[in-house]
Structure formats: structure tokens, C-alpha cells
Amino acid sequence: MPNKALRLLIADGAFHQRVKIEKMLNHMGYFRVAPLSSFDELVALTRSSGVAFDLLIINAALVGARQVNLLQYCQDNPLIRHALIYDGQCAQHSVMSVSARQTSRLPLSQSPDFDALSRCMERVDPTVTARRWAVVQERD
């Protein structure tokens, strides 16, 4: 059973992409999802000394022409525990980062699909990996 206490952010300028990603997360059992439509909203939300977010799913296109290293921003921000960064313009340069200390590069489509989100959640939510391991052991 997924950890329903995880706090997730989706940041994408396209409404339909945010809804698509949120529905996939809901299908996996995650419902504490906050959608954002701009980088300014993200900065405002993660600037306060509030509760940390377990995962940020963000379209790199949100930073646009700004001189912002999005990966570095996520790694340096103590309120962002994990980040899935995808590039809505150029899939071969997409980055998936799931830890501030460990970055994995994965080829993602223009937005994460169900499989990419599932792999990401396996790293972010240890209960998913434990549950999957228990199912494998039961089969043996």
C-alpha cells in the first residue's frame, strides 16, 4: 500500500499535463498532490519554512530563459526531497533525479508516462518497493 502521507508537487505550464500526471499518481494511490503552473509559484511555495515536499515533478521548460540551474535548485532546496525533472521540448536531454545526492538520467517522453512515474515512486516511497518485494517472495 502506498504511503498516503507523501506530499507531491506537479509543476507544468500546461493544464492538461498537470491533470494527466495527477491522474496517474491518483491511480497509484497518491492523493496529496498540489499542481503548480509556474516557476514563480514553486519558488514561493518552497521559500517558506513550511513542510517539505517528498517529490517535485517539474517540466524544465518552466524556467524558460531564466538563468536557473533547475537541478541545482532542487538539490539545494531543503523543502524538496526528491525531484523528477523532464524536458517538454527535448526528450533526449531529460533528467530524472530522485535524490539530492543521487541523480539518474533516464530518457523520458515529453512528459512522464505511467512507467516512468512508477519507477520514480519506487525510489521515493520505500513502501512500494517493500510491497513489490513481498509479492515476488510469495511467488517463489
C-alpha positions in Angstrom: 0.0 0.0 0.0 1.5 3.4 -0.9 2.4 5.9 1.7 -0.6 8.2 1.5 1.2 10.8 3.7 3.7 11.7 0.9 3.4 15.3 -0.3 3.8 15.7 -4.1 4.1 18.7 -6.4 3.5 18.9 -10.1 4.8 21.9 -11.9 4.0 22.3 -15.6 2.6 25.2 -17.5 0.2 23.1 -19.4 -3.0 22.4 -17.5 -3.7 19.1 -19.4 -0.2 17.8 -18.5 -0.7 18.5 -14.8 -4.0 16.7 -14.8 -2.6 13.8 -16.7 0.3 13.4 -14.2 -2.0 13.8 -11.2 -4.4 11.2 -12.5 -1.6 8.7 -12.9 -0.4 9.4 -9.4 -4.0 9.0 -8.1 -4.2 5.7 -9.9 -1.1 4.6 -8.0 -2.7 5.6 -4.7 -1.2 9.1 -4.1 -3.7 11.9 -3.5 -1.7 14.6 -1.7 -0.8 16.3 -4.9 -0.5 20.1 -5.4 -0.4 21.4 -9.0 1.6 24.5 -9.9 1.6 26.3 -13.2 4.8 28.5 -12.9 8.3 28.5 -11.6 7.4 31.6 -9.5 4.7 29.5 -7.7 7.3 26.9 -7.0 9.7 29.4 -5.6 7.1 31.0 -3.4 5.9 27.6 -2.1 9.4 26.3 -1.3 10.7 29.5 0.1 8.6 29.5 3.2 9.7 27.4 6.2 6.8 25.0 5.8 6.7 21.3 5.5 8.9 19.6 2.9 7.6 18.1 -0.3 8.6 14.5 -0.9 8.6 14.7 -4.7 8.5 17.6 -7.2 7.6 16.6 -10.8 8.6 19.6 -13.0 8.8 20.5 -16.6 12.2 22.1 -17.2 10.5 24.5 -19.7 9.1 26.4 -16.7 12.4 28.1 -16.1 12.4 29.3 -19.7 15.1 31.9 -20.4 15.9 32.4 -16.7 19.5 31.7 -15.7 18.4 28.9 -13.3 20.0 25.5 -12.9 16.9 23.6 -12.1 18.7 20.5 -10.9 20.9 22.6 -8.6 17.8 24.5 -7.3 16.2 21.2 -6.4 19.3 19.8 -4.8 19.9 23.0 -2.7 16.3 23.4 -1.6 15.7 21.7 1.8 12.0 21.6 1.2 12.3 19.4 -2.0 13.3 15.9 -1.0 13.2 14.3 -4.5 12.6 15.7 -8.0 11.6 14.3 -11.3 12.7 16.8 -14.0 11.6 16.3 -17.5 12.1 18.5 -20.6 8.9 19.0 -22.5 10.9 20.3 -25.5 13.7 17.8 -25.9 13.3 14.2 -24.6 16.9 13.2 -25.1 18.1 15.8 -22.6 15.6 14.8 -19.9 16.8 14.2 -16.4 15.2 12.2 -13.6 16.5 13.0 -10.2 15.1 11.2 -7.2 17.5 12.2 -4.5 19.5 15.3 -3.7 22.7 13.1 -3.6 22.0 10.8 -6.4 20.9 11.6 -9.9 19.7 9.2 -12.6 19.4 10.1 -16.2 16.5 8.4 -18.0 15.1 9.1 -21.4 11.6 10.4 -20.8 8.9 11.3 -23.3 7.7 14.8 -23.4 6.0 14.2 -20.0 6.5 11.2 -17.7 4.4 8.2 -18.6 3.0 5.7 -16.1 6.1 3.5 -16.2 8.4 6.4 -15.5 6.3 7.6 -12.6 6.1 4.1 -11.2 9.9 3.7 -11.3 10.2 7.1 -9.7 7.8 6.3 -6.9 9.6 3.0 -6.2 12.6 5.2 -5.2 10.7 7.9 -3.4 8.2 5.6 -1.5 10.0 2.7 0.2 6.7 1.0 0.9 6.2 0.4 -2.8 9.5 -1.4 -3.1 8.8 -3.4 0.1 5.3 -4.4 -1.2 6.7 -5.4 -4.6 9.5 -7.5 -3.0 6.9 -9.3 -0.8 4.9 -10.2 -3.9 8.0 -11.6 -5.6 8.9 -13.7 -2.5 5.3 -15.1 -2.3 5.6 -16.3 -5.9 8.8 -18.2 -5.1 
